[in-house]
């Protein structure tokens, strides 16, 4: 008898919770999200969630992988139409370029990559850390900023040291070259 009274009291609350959740998922709602493309290879639906949900041009793929760049998004396949909010080629180029360093944080929506401290092989008294900012949806040299931090071991303490401007410039150039190469590969494939 006690079991029935508890479930009778919980039934209205459970029914109300189910109705509240069901009311949040209407296919008529246009929230305008875009599919996330973590691989940086293109998306495909221009933000229409119904296209993805109901079998549009991105149907049958996971995160848009395998479809290539959508020609309706500017026609160039520049990667600017992906859901990450920054140029997908710059993003992927930056990931590939700093892949030798341990990744501490990656924010594909904000376009920020942060590495952990890295000690080059054969060097014990020096370490480096990098922060890469993707600032644009376009593949442009000013759409990228790299900060390199260097520390040296002195008297058992890590102290900050200067980084050569050419080192920062070299890494930026490698990211840009890799991004251009990825774009050329995508254009040749599609």
DRENTI-410289 format. One record per residue (C-alpha): residue number from 1; residue in three letters; chain; x, y, z. Coordinates in nm, 3 decimals, decimal comma, padded with zeros to 5 digits. Example, Ala and Ser with C-alpha at 12.3 -4.5 7.8 and 13.67 -1.06 7.14 Angstrom:
1:Ala:A:01,230:-00,450:00,780
2:Ser:A:01,367:-00,106:00,714
END
This chain:
1:Unk:A:00,000:00,000:00,000
2:Unk:A:00,286:00,240:00,083
3:Unk:A:00,454:00,166:-00,254
4:Unk:A:00,142:00,272:-00,442
5:Unk:A:00,116:00,605:-00,256
6:Unk:A:00,481:00,694:-00,334
7:Unk:A:00,445:00,618:-00,704
8:Unk:A:00,115:00,807:-00,716
9:Unk:A:00,291:01,115:-00,583
10:Unk:A:00,584:01,081:-00,824
11:Unk:A:00,371:01,021:-01,133
12:Unk:A:00,265:01,386:-01,185
13:Unk:A:00,623:01,508:-01,139
14:Unk:A:00,758:01,248:-01,383
15:Unk:A:00,486:01,331:-01,637
16:Unk:A:00,562:01,703:-01,608
17:Unk:A:00,936:01,637:-01,663
18:Unk:A:00,865:01,427:-01,973
19:Unk:A:00,639:01,696:-02,118
20:Unk:A:00,898:01,968:-02,048
21:Unk:A:01,171:01,774:-02,227
22:Unk:A:00,941:01,684:-02,517
23:Unk:A:00,849:02,050:-02,561
24:Unk:A:01,217:02,140:-02,611
25:Unk:A:01,269:01,924:-02,918
26:Unk:A:01,044:02,058:-03,188
27:Unk:A:01,167:02,011:-03,549
28:Unk:A:01,009:02,348:-03,638
29:Unk:A:01,254:02,538:-03,417
30:Unk:A:01,527:02,709:-03,621
31:Unk:A:01,811:02,744:-03,371
32:Unk:A:02,059:02,790:-03,660
33:Unk:A:02,339:02,566:-03,530
34:Unk:A:02,594:02,433:-03,773
35:Unk:A:02,735:02,083:-03,764
36:Unk:A:03,071:02,052:-03,594
37:Unk:A:03,352:01,942:-03,821
38:Unk:A:03,635:01,843:-03,591
39:Unk:A:03,849:01,719:-03,878
40:Unk:A:03,837:02,052:-04,060
41:Unk:A:03,730:01,893:-04,387
42:Unk:A:03,410:02,085:-04,454
43:Unk:A:03,058:02,080:-04,323
44:Unk:A:02,769:02,103:-04,548
45:Unk:A:02,433:02,241:-04,442
46:Unk:A:02,467:02,616:-04,397
47:Unk:A:02,330:02,584:-04,045
48:Unk:A:01,996:02,419:-04,127
49:Unk:A:01,970:02,148:-03,865
50:Unk:A:01,675:01,985:-04,045
51:Unk:A:01,899:01,908:-04,342
52:Unk:A:02,132:01,710:-04,117
53:Unk:A:01,859:01,547:-03,912
54:Unk:A:01,637:01,445:-04,202
55:Unk:A:01,883:01,329:-04,467
56:Unk:A:02,023:01,633:-04,641
57:Unk:A:02,363:01,674:-04,804
58:Unk:A:02,543:01,580:-04,480
59:Unk:A:02,334:01,272:-04,411
60:Unk:A:02,518:00,950:-04,343
61:Unk:A:02,843:01,105:-04,224
62:Unk:A:02,987:01,158:-03,884
63:Unk:A:03,063:01,526:-03,813
64:Unk:A:03,057:01,596:-04,187
65:Unk:A:03,369:01,387:-04,252
66:Unk:A:03,397:01,257:-04,603
67:Unk:A:03,171:01,504:-04,782
68:Unk:A:03,435:01,762:-04,869
69:Unk:A:03,379:02,135:-04,885
70:Unk:A:03,038:02,259:-04,983
71:Unk:A:03,053:02,457:-05,305
72:Unk:A:02,750:02,659:-05,198
73:Unk:A:02,954:02,822:-04,922
74:Unk:A:03,154:03,050:-05,141
75:Unk:A:03,257:02,798:-05,406
76:Unk:A:03,620:02,781:-05,307
77:Unk:A:03,613:02,512:-05,045
78:Unk:A:03,803:02,749:-04,818
79:Unk:A:03,689:02,583:-04,501
80:Unk:A:03,521:02,897:-04,378
81:Unk:A:03,178:02,734:-04,368
82:Unk:A:03,258:02,476:-04,104
83:Unk:A:03,100:02,487:-03,764
84:Unk:A:03,426:02,563:-03,588
85:Unk:A:03,401:02,938:-03,648
86:Unk:A:03,754:02,973:-03,784
87:Unk:A:03,925:02,870:-04,105
88:Unk:A:03,935:02,490:-04,103
89:Unk:A:04,256:02,476:-04,307
90:Unk:A:04,438:02,708:-04,067
91:Unk:A:04,305:02,504:-03,776
92:Unk:A:04,421:02,173:-03,923
93:Unk:A:04,751:02,327:-04,037
94:Unk:A:04,818:02,453:-03,685
95:Unk:A:04,736:02,114:-03,533
96:Unk:A:04,966:01,938:-03,778
97:Unk:A:05,250:02,187:-03,729
98:Unk:A:05,258:02,172:-03,349
99:Unk:A:05,182:01,799:-03,332
100:Unk:A:05,531:01,731:-03,189
101:Unk:A:05,436:01,924:-02,873
102:Unk:A:05,191:01,785:-02,617
103:Unk:A:04,852:01,950:-02,660
104:Unk:A:04,710:02,096:-02,338
105:Unk:A:04,395:02,260:-02,476
106:Unk:A:04,215:02,293:-02,807
107:Unk:A:03,914:02,518:-02,860
108:Unk:A:03,787:02,471:-03,217
109:Unk:A:03,506:02,725:-03,168
110:Unk:A:03,732:03,002:-03,043
111:Unk:A:04,029:02,896:-03,255
112:Unk:A:04,282:02,858:-02,974
113:Unk:A:04,545:02,584:-02,939
114:Unk:A:04,759:02,569:-02,626
115:Unk:A:05,043:02,323:-02,582
116:Unk:A:05,201:02,197:-02,265
117:Unk:A:05,571:02,250:-02,197
118:Unk:A:05,795:02,066:-02,442
119:Unk:A:06,163:01,984:-02,394
120:Unk:A:06,343:01,908:-02,721
121:Unk:A:06,530:01,577:-02,733
122:Unk:A:06,889:01,612:-02,619
123:Unk:A:06,814:01,931:-02,426
124:Unk:A:06,749:01,921:-02,055
125:Unk:A:06,773:02,285:-01,947
126:Unk:A:06,529:02,443:-02,190
127:Unk:A:06,157:02,405:-02,261
128:Unk:A:05,900:02,563:-02,489
129:Unk:A:05,526:02,624:-02,489
130:Unk:A:05,307:02,752:-02,774
131:Unk:A:04,972:02,924:-02,808
132:Unk:A:04,819:02,946:-03,155
133:Unk:A:04,526:03,176:-03,231
134:Unk:A:04,321:03,134:-03,548
135:Unk:A:04,162:03,476:-03,594
136:Unk:A:03,976:03,448:-03,922
137:Unk:A:03,741:03,239:-04,129
138:Unk:A:03,959:03,315:-04,431
139:Unk:A:04,290:03,154:-04,517
140:Unk:A:04,503:03,466:-04,472
141:Unk:A:04,837:03,532:-04,311
142:Unk:A:04,685:03,787:-04,074
143:Unk:A:04,429:03,528:-03,963
144:Unk:A:04,693:03,354:-03,754
145:Unk:A:04,894:03,452:-03,447
146:Unk:A:05,151:03,233:-03,273
147:Unk:A:05,305:03,296:-02,932
148:Unk:A:05,605:03,090:-02,823
149:Unk:A:05,720:03,086:-02,463
150:Unk:A:06,066:02,970:-02,361
151:Unk:A:06,206:02,889:-02,020
152:Unk:A:06,556:02,788:-01,915
153:Unk:A:06,659:02,604:-01,602
154:Unk:A:06,877:02,821:-01,378
155:Unk:A:06,970:02,718:-01,026
156:Unk:A:06,690:02,460:-01,020
157:Unk:A:06,423:02,714:-01,119
158:Unk:A:06,253:02,764:-01,455
159:Unk:A:06,291:03,125:-01,563
160:Unk:A:06,147:03,298:-01,867
161:Unk:A:06,381:03,360:-02,157
162:Unk:A:06,356:03,547:-02,486
163:Unk:A:06,232:03,377:-02,801
164:Unk:A:06,371:03,469:-03,139
165:Unk:A:06,125:03,650:-03,366
166:Unk:A:06,242:03,427:-03,649
167:Unk:A:06,125:03,120:-03,452
168:Unk:A:05,773:03,261:-03,424
169:Unk:A:05,778:03,363:-03,791
170:Unk:A:05,901:03,019:-03,899
171:Unk:A:05,620:02,845:-03,714
172:Unk:A:05,358:03,083:-03,856
173:Unk:A:05,495:03,021:-04,206
174:Unk:A:05,482:02,644:-04,156
175:Unk:A:05,120:02,663:-04,039
176:Unk:A:05,027:02,876:-04,342
177:Unk:A:05,212:02,645:-04,582
178:Unk:A:05,039:02,339:-04,436
179:Unk:A:04,699:02,512:-04,454
180:Unk:A:04,753:02,602:-04,820
181:Unk:A:04,861:02,245:-04,895
182:Unk:A:04,545:02,108:-04,729
183:Unk:A:04,329:02,349:-04,929
184:Unk:A:04,498:02,245:-05,254
185:Unk:A:04,441:01,878:-05,169
186:Unk:A:04,074:01,944:-05,097
187:Unk:A:04,026:02,138:-05,421
188:Unk:A:04,200:01,866:-05,623
189:Unk:A:03,983:01,598:-05,465
190:Unk:A:03,654:01,777:-05,518
END
